[in-house]
Amino acid sequence: MNKIRIGGVPEHFNLPIHLAIEEGEFEARGLDIEWTTFKGGTGQMTKALREDEIDVCILLTEGIISDIIKGNPSKIISVYVNTPLTWGVHTGINNELNSYEEIFDKTYAISRYGSGSHLMAIVDANSQGKTLKQEQFEIIKNLSGALDSLGSNSSDVFYWEKFTTKPYVDKGLLKRVGEYLTPWPCFVVAATDKILAEQPENIIRMLRTIHDSVDNFMQNDTTVHTVSERYKLEIEDVERWYYSTEWAMHGWVNDKMIKNVIYHLKLAGIIEKNREVPDLIWKR
């Protein structure tokens, strides 16, 4: 059986893939799927793709586009979630910071350079006419590191998916001072050039299985309760998330969407304006 190594963050967005693994949907198509959880987010996954530690990842659109342009030997093979991501803008519960308007000269906790928590902070600041400096960033590796850093006031600001962090807000461990909505579909599926050359038909089978699973996930009346139980989230929060999220059932990658992301990344200085853009999308 053909093995494909897939990775993603430990968040509710990836439950359709876990269910497909558990229910034998990949195996029925002759695929041996090995899942790896990346708590460090997009920056950790792009590194794993570069170093051939993983074949396929579910990761933030802006993160993989930026990294492919900077030399990652991978391609976007499908959109995974069509809707934008709602980023919560957080600070520590004892931090004097209480307003989104006050964040732009503060210290930012980021999982890694090139991660979503890093890129979105820059893009958001740029949209407000602000520029963040390199010395404003503190690497904290993951959500657990952010809780420690914000709790000790070592850093002041942290961007992370709103519903993933909400239990910590509800428990009084974090304060949410703002939100930021990405102006593009939030998650895509990316694969290394190596696996695309070696197993193109199996990658297509894998995508068909993922798209079938997300279709079932969106149609299943028990989904909200399943997500709530598995990820220890309040039913009301899962309902708000679920009914505002649309997964990609076919996964076609829109060239205009890619151009939108590149425009914003260049505007924010994350990609040099004269940087040559390689092929980003897998041509099946």
C-alpha positions in Angstrom: 0.0 0.0 0.0 1.3 3.5 -0.9 2.2 5.7 2.1 1.6 9.4 2.0 2.7 11.4 5.1 0.2 14.2 5.9 0.6 16.9 8.5 -1.6 19.6 10.0 -2.3 21.7 13.1 -4.2 20.1 16.1 -7.3 22.1 15.3 -11.0 21.4 14.5 -10.5 22.3 10.8 -8.7 19.1 10.2 -11.3 16.8 11.7 -12.7 15.6 8.3 -9.3 14.2 7.5 -9.0 12.4 10.9 -12.5 10.9 10.4 -11.5 9.7 6.9 -8.5 8.0 8.4 -10.4 6.4 11.2 -13.2 5.2 8.9 -10.8 3.6 6.5 -11.7 5.9 3.6 -8.1 6.3 2.5 -7.3 2.7 2.9 -10.3 1.8 0.7 -8.5 3.7 -2.1 -5.3 1.9 -1.6 -3.6 4.6 0.5 -1.6 4.4 3.7 -2.0 7.8 5.4 0.5 8.7 8.2 -0.7 11.7 10.1 1.7 14.1 11.9 0.4 16.9 14.2 2.4 20.2 14.1 1.7 22.2 17.2 4.1 24.9 15.9 1.8 25.8 13.0 2.6 26.9 9.5 6.3 27.7 9.9 7.0 24.3 11.4 5.1 22.7 8.5 6.8 24.6 5.7 10.2 23.6 7.3 9.1 19.9 7.3 8.1 20.1 3.6 11.4 21.6 2.8 13.3 18.9 4.6 11.3 16.0 3.2 9.9 15.1 6.6 6.4 15.2 5.3 4.8 14.8 1.9 1.6 16.9 2.2 0.4 19.6 4.6 -2.8 21.4 5.4 -1.7 24.9 6.1 -2.4 28.6 5.9 -2.6 30.0 2.4 -0.4 33.0 2.9 2.3 30.9 4.7 2.8 28.4 2.0 2.6 31.0 -0.8 5.3 33.0 0.9 7.5 30.0 1.5 7.2 28.6 -2.1 8.2 32.0 -3.4 11.2 31.9 -1.1 12.3 28.5 -2.4 10.2 25.7 -0.8 10.1 22.9 -3.5 6.3 22.4 -3.1 3.1 23.2 -4.9 -0.4 24.1 -3.8 -2.6 21.2 -4.9 -6.0 22.2 -3.6 -8.0 24.7 -1.6 -9.1 23.1 1.7 -11.2 25.8 3.4 -12.9 28.4 1.3 -13.8 30.9 4.0 -11.4 33.3 5.7 -9.8 32.6 9.0 -10.9 34.7 12.0 -7.7 35.6 13.9 -8.1 36.5 17.6 -5.8 39.3 18.7 -4.8 38.4 22.3 -2.8 39.7 25.2 -2.1 38.4 28.7 -4.9 38.7 31.3 -2.7 41.0 33.5 -1.3 43.1 30.6 -2.3 46.8 30.7 -3.1 46.5 27.0 -6.9 46.7 26.5 -7.4 48.0 23.0 -6.6 46.9 19.5 -5.5 50.4 18.6 -2.7 50.1 21.2 -1.0 47.0 19.9 1.3 48.2 17.1 4.3 49.3 19.2 4.2 46.2 21.5 6.1 42.9 21.5 4.5 40.1 19.4 4.6 36.4 20.3 5.0 34.4 17.1 5.3 30.6 16.7 8.0 31.0 14.1 9.2 33.5 11.5 7.0 32.8 8.4 4.2 31.4 10.5 0.6 32.7 10.3 1.0 34.4 13.7 4.0 36.3 12.2 2.6 37.0 8.7 -0.9 38.1 9.8 0.5 40.5 12.4 2.5 42.2 9.7 -0.4 42.2 7.2 -2.8 43.6 9.7 -0.4 46.3 10.9 0.2 47.3 7.3 -3.5 47.5 6.6 -3.6 50.1 9.4 -0.7 52.1 8.0 1.7 50.7 10.6 5.1 48.9 10.2 6.3 46.3 12.7 10.0 45.9 13.3 12.0 42.7 13.6 12.9 43.4 17.3 9.1 43.4 18.1 8.9 39.6 17.6 9.5 36.9 20.2 9.4 33.3 19.1 7.3 31.1 21.4 7.0 27.9 19.2 3.3 27.1 19.9 0.1 28.0 21.8 1.5 26.7 25.0 4.6 28.9 24.6 2.3 31.8 23.9 0.3 31.2 27.1 3.6 31.3 29.1 5.0 34.3 27.3 1.8 36.4 27.6 1.2 35.2 31.1 4.6 36.5 32.3 4.2 39.7 30.2 7.3 38.7 28.2 5.3 39.5 25.1 2.1 41.6 24.6 0.3 40.5 21.5 -0.5 37.1 20.0 -2.5 36.2 16.8 -4.2 32.8 16.8 -7.4 31.3 15.4 -10.2 32.7 17.5 -12.1 29.6 18.5 -9.0 27.6 19.3 -8.0 30.2 21.9 -11.5 31.0 23.1 -11.4 28.4 26.0 -8.4 30.2 27.3 -10.2 33.5 27.0 -13.2 32.0 28.8 -11.0 30.7 31.6 -9.4 34.1 32.1 -6.0 33.1 30.8 -6.0 35.4 27.8 -7.7 38.7 26.8 -9.0 39.1 23.3 -8.6 42.8 22.3 -9.4 42.5 18.6 -10.0 40.3 15.6 -8.6 40.1 12.1 -10.2 38.4 9.1 -7.9 37.2 6.3 -9.0 38.5 2.9 -8.7 35.1 1.2 -9.5 31.4 1.7 -7.7 30.4 4.9 -6.3 26.8 4.3 -4.9 25.0 1.3 -3.3 21.6 0.7 0.3 21.6 -0.4 2.6 18.8 -1.5 6.3 18.5 -2.2 7.5 18.4 -5.8 9.0 15.0 -4.9 5.7 13.3 -4.0 3.9 14.9 -6.9 6.5 13.4 -9.3 6.6 10.0 -7.6 2.9 9.4 -6.8 0.6 11.8 -8.9 -2.3 9.3 -9.1 -2.2 8.6 -5.4 -2.2 12.3 -4.7 -5.4 12.6 -6.8 -6.9 9.7 -4.9 -6.0 11.4 -1.6 -7.6 14.6 -2.6 -10.8 12.9 -3.7 -11.0 11.2 -0.4 -10.5 14.5 1.5 -13.1 16.2 -0.6 -15.6 13.4 -0.1 -14.9 13.6 3.7 -15.4 17.3 3.9 -18.7 17.0 1.9 -19.9 14.4 4.5 -18.6 16.6 7.3 -20.6 19.6 6.1 -23.8 17.6 5.6 -23.7 15.6 8.8 -26.1 16.7 11.5 -23.9 15.3 14.3 -20.8 17.3 13.3 -21.2 20.2 15.8 -21.5 17.7 18.7 -18.5 15.7 17.4 -16.3 18.8 17.2 -17.4 20.0 20.6 -16.6 16.7 22.3 -13.3 16.1 20.5 -11.9 19.6 20.9 -13.5 20.5 24.3 -15.3 23.5 22.8 -18.6 24.9 23.9 -21.5 23.9 21.6 -22.5 27.6 21.0 -18.9 28.4 19.9 -18.7 25.4 17.6 -22.1 26.4 16.0 -20.8 29.9 15.3 -17.6 28.5 13.8 -19.3 25.7 11.8 -22.0 27.8 10.3 -19.5 30.4 9.2 -17.0 27.9 7.7 -17.1 26.4 4.2 -14.8 23.6 3.1 -13.8 23.2 -0.5 -15.6 20.2 -2.0 -13.6 20.3 -5.3 -10.5 22.3 -4.3 -9.8 24.2 -7.5 -7.2 26.9 -6.9 -8.2 30.3 -8.2 -5.4 32.3 -9.9 -7.0 35.6 -8.8 -6.9 34.5 -5.2 -3.2 33.7 -5.4 -2.6 37.1 -6.9 -4.5 38.7 -4.1 -2.3 37.0 -1.5 0.9 37.9 -3.3 -0.2 41.5 -3.6 -0.8 41.8 0.2 2.4 40.0 1.0 4.4 42.3 -1.2 2.6 45.4 0.2 3.5 44.3 3.7 7.1 43.7 2.7 7.0 40.0 3.4 7.9 39.3 -0.2 10.2 41.7 -2.1 8.2 43.6 -4.7 10.6 42.6 -7.6 10.8 39.0 -6.4 10.2 36.5 -9.3 7.1 34.3 -8.5 7.6 30.6 -9.5 4.8 28.2 -10.3 2.7 27.9 -7.2 -0.1 25.6 -8.3 0.2 21.9 -9.3 -0.9 21.4 -12.9 -2.5 18.0 -12.8 
